[in-house]
C-alpha cells in the first residue's frame, strides 16, 4: 500500500494547486472510522480537507444501509451535487460504504446518477488511492464500480483521527449472526478478528501520542477471537488493554447479548480504565419476536445478563437498541417491550421503526401493521423511555463524577461539554481551552438527555 501511495504521489506532482476533499459520513461508528482511514489515504495522495463541501475537488459519500432513511438521504444529496458537477467538470464524486456494497444498489446508483465517478463497497477501502488516481488521469470518465468481496486485509492502513484525545480502534470486522432484519453480514462480510498484538500495539501508539480514550469497535465485539489461533477472548483483550500506560478510558461497542460472558463482566468490574457502560441491544421484549429476529436469546436470558452486570458493577449504565414495528409485531408483543423497559430501566435507548432490507429473511414476512400504528408505538415507547432516562439521571444529582471534556457546548459558549465514564453527557460552566482534560464535576441538575453540573 505504501508503494502504491508513493507511485500515485509521483503522478500527482504536476498538479498546479492542492486538491481538496470532503467526506460526508452516514451510519455507525465503524463508518466514522472508515472515513478517518479514507481521509488519511487521500492526504497520502496530496489532498487536503476542504472546509465546505461546495469547494471540494473530491466529494465522498460514505453510506449506511441499515435502514431506508440514510439511503434516502444519500439519494437526496446526490441530486443536489449534480449542479456542482456541471460547474466543475473536474469534480470527482464517489459513493462508498454499506449502501453501495449491495450489487443491485450499486447498479441503481450508476444508472440514476451517471455523473458519479466511483462506486465502491466496504471491501474496497485499501484500493481507494488507485481508483482516485485512475479517475484523475482519465479524460473520458466512466463510472468505476468496485464491490468485489475479496476481504482485503486492512492492517497497516493509515488513520487520520478526527479527535486528538479519543480514538476508534476496530477489533473485528463483519458479522456472522444473520439476524433476520439485518443487512450488515451481507455488506460487511464474514467476521474477521484482528490479531491481539496488532490491536495492543496500535493502542500503545495512541496512548504515547496522548490519546486519553479508546473505543474498541466491532459489529459484535463479544465474539472477538473465535476465528484466531488459540481463540483469544474479548475479555482477555480488555485485560491487556487495561495495562497500557497513559490511557484513561477504554470503551467498547457493540455487544451482542448471546456472546456476553461472565468473564467479560468480571473483567469490566475489575478494570481500572474500562468504562462502566454496556451498550447491549435487545431489539424487543417479546420472546416470539426475538425468535423471529433470530437473536438467539430469550427475554429472561437478557434480563439475567443485566442483573449480573449490575450486581458486579453497581454504578454501571446500560443502554440498548430497540426496533418497533417488526412485520408481525402484535399489540401484545409491543407491550412486552414496554414492560421490559419498565423492568430493566435502561439509562437510554435508541429506538427505530423497522425498515425492511432486501434479501433479509424478515423482508419476506407479511406486514401486519400500518405505518401509522408503527409511528404511534414508537412515540409511546419513546415517551416511556424519556421518563425513565430522566428518573435514572436524577439519581446522580448531588454526586461527583469524572468528566472527559469534549469541547464547548454547541448551545452555550459559556459551558463546556463532556462525558462521564458511564457515557452520560454533562454540561458545566468553565472558561479557557480545556478539551481533552479530565475534571471532577458535581451534578446539580438532571435532564432527559444530559446533566448540568459545576466543577468540584
N, C-alpha and C positions, 0 to 999 in steps of 0.2 A: 504493500500500500504506500509506503514511504517513497519507493521508486516511482510509482505511478504519479504521486503528487509532484515529485521533483521534475519529471518529464513534462507534466502538464504546465508547471510554473514556467519552464523554459519557453513553451509555446506562447505563453501569455505576455512575455516580456515586451512585445511590441505594442501592447495596448497603451494608448495615449493617456487615458485617465483611469483612476482607480474605479473598478466596478463595485457596485454596492448590491446588497441582498437584503431581503425582508422575509421572515418566516412567520406565517400565521399557523398557530397550533390549536387543534381541537382535541378533546378527549382526555385520556388518563395521564398519570404521572410518567408512565413509560413513554408515551408520545412526547411529553415535555423533554424527557431525557434524549429521545431520538433527535429532537430539534436542536438540542445542545451539541450532539455529535455532528449534525449537518452543518451547524454554524462553524465548528472547528474545521471540518473538511473544506468548506467554502473559503475560509480565511487562509487555509493552506494553499488555495489556488490564487490568492491575491485579492479576494473580495473583502470589502469592509461592510459592516452593518449600516443600513440606511435608517435614518430617524423616522421617515414616513414611507408608507407603502407606495404611494404615488411617485416617489422619487427614485425608487429602486430600479436597478438594471436586471435583477433577478428576483422573482417572487415565487416562493414555495408555499404551498398549502399542505400542511401535514394533517391528514384526515383521520376521523374516527368512524367506526361502523357499528358501534354497539347499539345505537338507536337511530331512528329515521331523522330526528331533529338535526343532529350535526351534519348529516348528509344533505339535508335541505339548505343548511347554511352555506355549505361548500358550493352548491349549485348557484345560490344567490350571489355569492362573492365572485364566482367566475363570470357571471353575467355582467357584473359591474367592472370587471377587469378588461372586458373586450374593448371598450373605447381607448384604454391605455395602450393596447396593442396597436391600434390604428395610429396613435400619435407617435409612438416609439416602435418602429419596426424591429429594432434590435432587442427589445424587451424579451426576456425569457420567462416563461410561466411554467411551473412544474406542479404536479399534484402527486403527493406521496402518501404512504401510510396504509391504514387498515381498509379504508373505503376502496382504494384503487387496487388493493391486493386481490380483490374478487374479480375473476376474469370477465364476467358479464358486465360488471360495473366499469371496468377499465375500457371495454369496447364502447359502452354507452357514453362515457366521458369523451372518448376520442371522436365519436360521431357528433355529439351535441356541441362540443366545444373544440372545433378543429384548430383553433389558434393556440391551444395548449401544446407546448413543445415537448414536455416529458411527463410520462405517467409511470410511476414506479410503486411497487408494493413494499411491504415491511422487510423482505429479504434482500432487497437491492441496495440497502444503505451503503455498504462498502464500495459500490460501483458508482455512486453519485458523482465523484470528481471526473471520471472518464466520460460519463454521459454529458455533463455540463460542458466539458472541453469540446466534445464532438459537436454539440449544438452550436457553439461559438465559431467553429471552423466551417460549418456547412452554410453555403449561401442559400440554397433552396431547401428550406426546412420542411421536414415532415415529422409528425409526432412520433417520438420514440416511446415504445411501451416495453417495460421490463418488470414482469411479475413472476419471474422464474422462482420456483420454490427449491432453491439449492441449499438453504440453511447455511449460508456463508458465515464463516467464523467472524465474530466481531471483536475478538481480543485485540488490543493494541490500537483500536481506533481512537483518535483524539477527541476530547470533550471540551467545549467552552461553557463552563458553568455559569448560569445566569446570576448566581449569588457568590459573594466572596466568603461567606461564613457557613453556608449549608449546601449540601450536595446530594443528588440522587446517585445511587450505586446499585445497578442490577445484579441480582444473584442468580437468576434464571430467566429464560425466555420461553414463550409458548405455554401451552396448556394441554393436558391430557384428559380433562374432566368431561368435556362434551355435555354440559348442562343443556337441556332441551331447547332453551330460549336463546342460547349464546352463540355468537359467531366467532368469538375470539380464537378457538382452536383452529378454525378454518383460515384465518387471516394471519395469525401469529405462528402457526405451526405447532409441531410436537414439542413437548417440554425438553429443554436443554439446560442443564445446570452448568454454571461456571466453576472452574476449579477453585477450591477454597484458598489456596495460596495466592492465586491471582487477585481474588477479592480482598484478602487481607493486605496484600502489598499495595493495592490501589488505595485502600482506606488509610494506610500509614502515610502514603504520599500526601493525601488530602489533609491529614492531621498536621503533618510537617509544614504545610502551606498555610496553616492557621484556620482550617475549617473546623467549626465547633460542633456541627450536627450533620450526621449522615443518615439518610433514609434508604434502607435496603428495599429494592423493588423486585417484584415478580408477580405474574398472574396468580401464582399460588406459592408464596414463599415457604409455607409449611412442608411442602413436598420436596424442598431443595435436597439435592444429593442422591436421590434414589437411583439416578442413572449414572453415577460416578463410581469408579473403582473404590471399594471399601464402604460405599454408601454412607458418607458423612451426613449428619443431620443438620437441620437448621439451628437446633439448639446448640450443637457443637460450634457452629459458625458464630452464633451470637456470643458464646462464651469467649471465643478467641478475640472477637471484635472488642469485647468489654475490657480487654487488657491493653488496648492501644493507647499510648501516651498522647495527651493533647486533645483527644476527643472529649466533649462534654456530654453529648447526647447521641443515642442510636435509636432510630425508629425503623419500623418495617411495615410493609403493606404489599399485597393484600393476603389475608389469612383465610384459607378455606377451612370451615369447621370440621370436615371429615378427617383432616390431617393434623389437627391441633392436638399435640401430645401433652401429657402431664409433665414430661421432662422439659418441654419448652416453657410451660407456665412456671415451673420451678426456676428455670434459668432467668426468666424475666424478673421474678421475685427477688432473686439473689444478686442480679446485676447492678452494678454501680451506675453505669451510664445508659443502660437500656431503659427507655421511657415507659412509664406505666400507662400504656394506651394500647388497646387491641381494637383494630377495625375488623369486625367479624361479620361479613354479610350473611344474613339469614334468609332474605328474599320473601319468605312467607311464614305465617304462623300455623298454617294448615298442613297436617301430615299428608292429606290427599294431594294437595298442590305440590308440596315438596317432593313427593314421589313422582309426579308427572314432570316436574322440573329436572328430575334425575340429580337431586342434590346429595343423595347418599347419606343422609342423616335424618333423624326424626326431630320433632319439636322438643321432646323430652331430652334427647341427646344434646341438642343445642343448649337448652336451659341448664342442664347439668354441667356443661362446659363453662358457662358463665358463672355458675355458683362456685365451681372450682377455682376459676380465675379470681373472683372476688374474695374467696377465703384466703388464698395465697397472697393476694395483693390488695389489701383493704382500700387503698386510695386510688385504685385503678379507674380509668374511664373506658367505657365500651361503646363504640359506635357501630353502625350497621348500614346495610343497603336493603331496600325493600322494593318489590315490584308489585304494583297494583294493576288489577285487570288482566291477569293471565287468562288466556282464552276461555277456560272452563271454570273460572273462579266464581263460585256461587256466593250468595249473601252470607251463608254460614262460614264459608272459608275466609271471607273478608273479616268477619267478626272474630275468628280465631287469630288473625293477625293483630287486630286491635287489642285483644286480650293479652297477646304476647307482649305488646308494648307496655301494657299496664304491669305485667309480671316482671319483665326484665328491667324496665325503666332505663332505657338507653340514654347516654349523655346526648347523643344526637343521632339522627337517622337521615340518610339520603334516599328519598323516595321518588320513584319514577313510574310513569304509565308503561305498561307492557308495549313493546314495539316489535312487531313480527319481523324476523330476519330470514331472508330467503335461504333455503337449504337446511334450516334447522328443523328438528322434529316438531317443535311447538307450532311452527308455521303451518303445519298440516292439520292442526286442531281447528274445529269449527268455532268461530267467535260466538259466544252465547250472551254477551252483554254489550250494550250500546256504548259508544264513546262518551255520551253524556253521563251515563251511570259510572263509568270509569273515573271521569273527572270529579263526580260527587264523592266517590270513595276516596280518591286521592286527597281532596280537600278535608274530608273528615279525619283521615289518618294524619295529615299534616297538623291539623288543629290540636289533635291529641298529643302528638309528639312535641309540638311547640310548648304546650303546658308542662309536659314532663321535663323538657330540657331546662325551662326556667326554674322549675322546682329543684332540680338537681343542682343548678348553678347557685341557687340561693343558699345551699348548704355551705358554700365557700365564703360567704360574707363574714368578714372579721378574721379570716385566716390569711396567713402569709404564704405566698407561692413564689417559686423561682420562674422568672420570665426571660426568655431569649429575645432581645429586641430586634424586630424585623425592619423598623423604619418609622417614619412619621405617619400618623393616621391620615388616610385619604380625605376624611371628612372634617378634620380639625387639626390645623398646623401646630397647635399648642400641645397636642397629645402625641405620645409615642405608642407604637403598637408592637405586641409580641405574643409569644405563646408559652404556655406552661408545659411542663413535662407531659402532662395528660392531654396536651393539644388544645387547651382552652385559649381562646383569643382574649387578650387583655389590653385595655387602653388605659393610659395614665399620663398625667401632666409631667413634662420634663423638657429641658432645653438642651441644645448642643447636638453634636453628631454622636449618637450612642449605638448605632446599628451594629449588631454582632456581639453586643455585650450582654452578660448575664446580670440581672438585678433582682432584688427581692422586693416584692410588691404586696401591700396589704389590700385585700379586696374590700371595697366599700359598697359596691352596688352590683347586683346580678340582673342580667337581661337574658332574653331567649338565646341569642347567638353569641354573646360576649359578656365580658366582665369589666367593671370600672374600678380602678384602684389608685393607690398612692405609693410612691417609693418609700420603703421602710426607713 
